[in-house]
Amino acid sequence: MSGISLKKKAATIVLEKKKLTGVSARVGVVLDISGSMRKLYNEGVVQDVVERVLAVASQFDDDGELDVWVYDNEFSRLPAATEATFMGYVEKNILSNTGVHKFGRNDEPKVMEDVIRKYTKQNPSDEPVFLVFINDGGCKPGIKKFIVESSNQPIFWQFVGIGDSNFDVLRKLDTMGGRVVDNANFFHLDDISQVSDEELYDQLLNEFPMWLKEAKEKQILK
């Protein structure tokens, strides 16, 4: 069984456990490509992250597409990853792509604004959005504005902190006020490459079911 098939199998087990089978959603991933992430790109860890999140997208999305962004102090919206294109995706579309600004400082608000623009203005849909946001620390406080402003939109932000940097801004997500619903969650992994697929999916999808329920109650979702 191929690697992506094993990941899909692990994702299915977790979806069944969390009663998410049959849920349709668009799935996106935002990848930090600031300077401190260089080692994780070069060692293939980020490619593995794309494959693991793609396995979730393949269960939620009819087209099995994973929308992809990368950001440092600039951002790029990249071609969607699919089961037909995921092999070497990071090397081809990010590392070897001279159009992608890489290994600078991190500036999350710019890319968050583009995520919201895509899903609410350019390509709106009745389906919810499950957005995985990979960050290795030092998130800008300015992210709060975009989380609050998108709390009446069908977007759930799942932040994943990797490494051993400062995640103070992300740790305060659960206590952030001023939102229509709690539309964001955060967890931290010292070494994402050492976490099993099933454990990763269990944490990734921990609060998404509760948000789906609340978003329907508030008529954010139909």
Order of alpha helices (4+ residues) and beta strands (2+ residues): alpha-beta-alpha-alpha-beta-beta-alpha-beta-alpha-beta-alpha-beta-alpha-alpha
